[in-house]
Amino acid sequence: MEVINLEPPNYISTENLLSDYGGVTASNKLPATEKVTAYKKNDILVSNIRPYLKKVWQADKNGGASNDIIIIRAKPSINISFLSFAIKNDDFIDYMMKGAKGVKMPRGDLNLISIFPVAVPTSPKEQQAIADCLSSLDNLINEQNERIGRLKTHKKGLMQQLFPNI
């Protein structure tokens, strides 16, 4: 894909993929190269540099990605949400790291990554049910994390009131 046909918010690099499966932030710049790799909505993008940072995102739009991003596209028989959960998994990251080359900036081995074994139920309904269950659990975890954040803020405010100028 030609960079000239790309808007900065649709460009994905290792810099704007967030660690710990945190998603992505919008880029405000384009690369100096002429071409990038095209990705499509629902593709799974994985940083191939320092895989242990767990930079994985399921695309919610079309765009272009740097060459340091691996683009995974589901076969028609595989539910994309199911595959996304299989990839956003520490077992996948550990698998990537086993074949990684380099010390300071390790990179995954594309040949090894392409044969990562995923047990996929043959029934699309079962794939969807598993993805729905895991998604519900993620939602509960996110809600709890938000509650914890609010409680920490509340505690900090109380501490400032109880112990002023200390």
Secondary structure as GFF3:
##gff-version 3
##sequence-region A 1 166
A	DSSP	three_ten_helix	3	5	.	.	.	ID=ss1
A	DSSP	three_ten_helix	8	10	.	.	.	ID=ss2
A	DSSP	beta_strand	11	12	.	.	.	ID=ss3
A	DSSP	beta_strand	17	18	.	.	.	ID=ss4
A	DSSP	beta_strand	23	24	.	.	.	ID=ss5
A	DSSP	beta_strand	37	39	.	.	.	ID=ss6
A	DSSP	beta_strand	44	47	.	.	.	ID=ss7
A	DSSP	three_ten_helix	51	53	.	.	.	ID=ss8
A	DSSP	beta_strand	56	58	.	.	.	ID=ss9
A	DSSP	beta_strand	63	65	.	.	.	ID=ss10
A	DSSP	beta_strand	69	72	.	.	.	ID=ss11
A	DSSP	alpha_helix	80	87	.	.	.	ID=ss12
A	DSSP	alpha_helix	90	98	.	.	.	ID=ss13
A	DSSP	alpha_helix	110	113	.	.	.	ID=ss14
A	DSSP	alpha_helix	124	162	.	.	.	ID=ss15
###
